[in-house]
Amino acid sequence: MSDVFHLTLAGNRDVVAKTGTRVATEGRMLQSMARTGVQVPTVLGRVGNALFLEALPETGARATGWQSLGNTLNRLHGARGD
């Protein structure tokens, strides 16, 4: 498990920092997912056991949420690895 922190940098840029022993794997996984075209946070960098990610805006529940999730999972499961 990772600890997760919401940070506001100079210039009011919001980022998410995650710390843990598996952040390198998570960063590679997110980059692979992004190559399929699904929306995932951009990996901004990693230093040691800290992974820095784009902070995505929060959204509320939408009527189309389950359909969107299904479409995303379908796209991910149809993707071929590098």
C-alpha positions in Angstrom: 0.0 0.0 0.0 1.0 3.6 -0.7 0.6 6.7 1.3 -1.0 9.4 -0.8 -0.5 13.2 -0.5 -2.1 16.1 -2.3 0.4 18.8 -2.8 0.1 22.4 -4.1 3.3 23.6 -5.7 4.5 27.1 -6.4 2.2 28.7 -9.0 -0.8 26.8 -7.5 0.0 23.6 -9.5 -1.7 20.6 -7.8 0.1 17.2 -7.9 -0.4 13.9 -6.1 2.6 12.3 -4.4 2.5 8.6 -3.6 5.2 6.8 -1.5 5.8 3.1 -1.2 7.9 0.2 -2.3 5.9 -0.4 -5.6 5.7 3.1 -7.0 8.1 2.3 -9.9 5.8 -0.5 -11.0 2.7 1.7 -10.6 4.3 4.5 -12.7 5.1 2.0 -15.5 1.6 0.6 -15.4 0.0 4.1 -15.6 2.2 5.0 -18.6 1.2 1.7 -20.3 -2.5 2.5 -19.7 -2.1 6.0 -21.1 -0.7 4.6 -24.3 -4.1 2.9 -24.9 -5.8 6.3 -24.9 -7.7 5.9 -21.5 -7.6 8.8 -19.1 -5.1 8.2 -16.3 -3.0 10.7 -14.4 0.2 11.7 -16.1 3.3 10.5 -14.4 5.4 13.6 -13.7 8.4 11.8 -12.2 9.7 9.5 -9.5 12.4 10.0 -6.9 13.3 7.0 -4.9 10.1 5.6 -3.3 8.0 8.7 -4.3 5.9 8.9 -7.4 4.5 12.3 -8.6 1.3 12.4 -10.6 -0.9 14.9 -12.3 -3.8 15.7 -10.0 -7.0 15.0 -11.9 -10.1 17.1 -11.0 -12.7 15.4 -8.8 -16.0 14.6 -10.5 -19.2 13.6 -9.0 -21.2 10.5 -9.9 -22.8 10.7 -13.3 -25.5 8.6 -14.9 -23.0 7.6 -17.6 -20.3 6.6 -15.1 -20.8 2.8 -15.3 -20.9 2.9 -19.1 -17.7 5.0 -19.2 -16.0 2.5 -16.8 -17.1 -0.4 -18.9 -15.7 1.3 -22.1 -12.4 2.0 -20.3 -12.0 -1.6 -19.1 -12.9 -2.9 -22.6 -10.2 -0.7 -24.1 -7.6 -1.8 -21.5 -8.4 -5.5 -21.9 -8.2 -5.2 -25.7 -4.7 -3.6 -25.6 -1.6 -5.5 -26.6 1.6 -5.1 -24.5 4.8 -3.5 -25.8 
